């Protein structure tokens, strides 16, 4: 089964924690990683079905508001990537 991966990058750790919480509550996705990568930067990575990942990333972007740096969804990733 092919899964998708979504990533949201923020420039606020506190808003990143909030966005990660809302992303996993929005859709049936698995939280792969949610952590600070350097002072003031926060990355959230989720995986799951393509539709669920897109909904979660959209919700993360809404939660991030002006703190969003970038986001993307990679659909149908080969299972060996995970």
C-alpha positions in Angstrom: 0.0 0.0 0.0 1.3 3.4 -1.0 1.2 6.2 1.6 1.7 9.9 1.4 3.9 12.3 3.4 3.3 15.9 4.4 5.6 18.4 5.9 4.9 21.9 7.5 7.8 24.2 8.5 7.2 27.1 10.9 9.3 29.8 12.4 7.8 29.5 15.9 8.2 26.5 18.1 5.1 27.3 20.2 2.9 27.6 17.1 4.5 24.5 15.7 3.4 22.4 18.7 -0.1 23.8 18.4 -0.2 23.1 14.6 1.0 19.5 15.1 -1.7 18.9 17.7 -4.4 20.2 15.4 -3.0 18.3 12.4 -3.3 14.9 14.0 -6.8 15.8 15.3 -8.0 16.9 11.9 -7.4 13.7 9.9 -6.3 10.1 10.4 -2.6 10.6 10.0 0.5 9.3 11.8 2.8 11.8 13.3 6.2 10.8 12.0 8.2 13.7 13.5 7.5 17.0 15.2 10.5 18.8 16.5 12.6 21.9 16.6 15.4 21.7 14.0 17.2 24.9 15.0 16.4 27.9 17.3 13.0 29.2 16.2 12.3 26.6 13.4 9.8 23.7 13.8 9.1 20.9 11.4 6.1 18.7 11.4 6.0 15.5 9.3 2.9 13.3 9.0 2.0 10.2 6.9 -1.1 8.4 5.8 -3.6 8.3 3.0 -3.2 11.2 0.5 -6.6 12.8 1.3 -5.9 12.7 5.0 -2.4 14.1 4.7 -3.7 16.9 2.5 -6.4 17.8 5.1 -3.8 17.7 7.9 -1.3 19.9 6.1 -4.1 22.4 5.2 -5.1 22.5 8.8 -1.5 23.0 9.9 -1.1 25.9 7.5 -4.3 27.5 8.9 -3.0 27.0 12.5 0.5 28.3 11.6 -1.0 31.6 10.3 1.8 34.1 9.8 4.4 31.7 11.2 4.3 29.4 8.2 7.6 29.1 6.2 6.7 26.3 3.8 4.6 23.2 3.3 4.3 20.3 0.9 2.6 16.9 0.3 4.3 14.0 -1.4 1.6 11.6 -2.6 2.0 7.9 -3.2 5.5 7.4 -1.8 6.9 3.9 -2.2 6.8 1.9 1.1 10.6 1.5 1.2 10.9 5.2 1.8 9.3 4.8 5.2 
